[in-house]
Amino acid sequence: MSKQAKSVLQKPWLHLLVLLVVWMAPGAYAEPAPRILVLGDSLSAAYGIEVEQGWVRLLEHRLAEKFPYKVINASVSGETSGGGLARLPALLKEHSPALVILELGGNDGLRGHPLNLMRRQLATIIEQSRAAGARVLLLGMRIPPNYGQRYTEQFHATYRQLAEEYQLPLVEFFLEGVALRPELMQRDGIHPTAEAQARLLENVWQVLAPMLDAAS
């Protein structure tokens, strides 16, 4: 042991002073970054592409440039509004998000689930998220007319109705500028390619950024 180290140990008051300086250093009491929880399906789980290419990962990079948020991607391929609702309480408890990006319902529509059930489940997700102290950004979806024009139109209208009822920021159509461009869709015609992810991020960002600015 060096003479200098021995000197410090022999002077308890000096040892305490060193500890106090470290304790008061910048960042010693820094609060953890607020969290954004993305609750979605395969569109947000980077289905068919590398996770690093997905729009949620691109969002993380965008946020790092300006906003001190941590992104939790809780999206699961094939997820429905009911599945998201079942997982939500544990996610809220574990992550305590400041904001929830809700991207669910597409699989409900593709499977022809009752729209009143989907609406109730999405509404419950919104209510539970708010009760936990999180704001909610709702991503709207459209589906092919497999189940008739009436079902298709009512499906899309559900998102606007929820946004109006709960006064939520809404992305009218998450796949805007992507869904009708074959070169931006994978072979299944349902999932966007890696090249489309930047556009998906922009669709979300134009509504999300004002929310973050207001919170700042």
Buried (B, 14 or more C-beta within 10 A) or exposed (E): EEEEEEEEEEEEEEEEEEEEEEEEEEEEEEEEEBBBBBBBBBBBBBBBBEEEBBBBBBBBEBBEEEBEBBBBBBBBBEBBBBBBBEBBEEBBEEBBBBBBBBBBBBBBBBEEBEBEEBBBBBBBBBEBBBEBEBBBBBBBBBBEEEBEEEBBEBBBEBBBEBBEEBEBBBBBBBBBEBBEBEEBBBEEEBBBBBEBBBBBBBBBBEBBBEBBEEEE
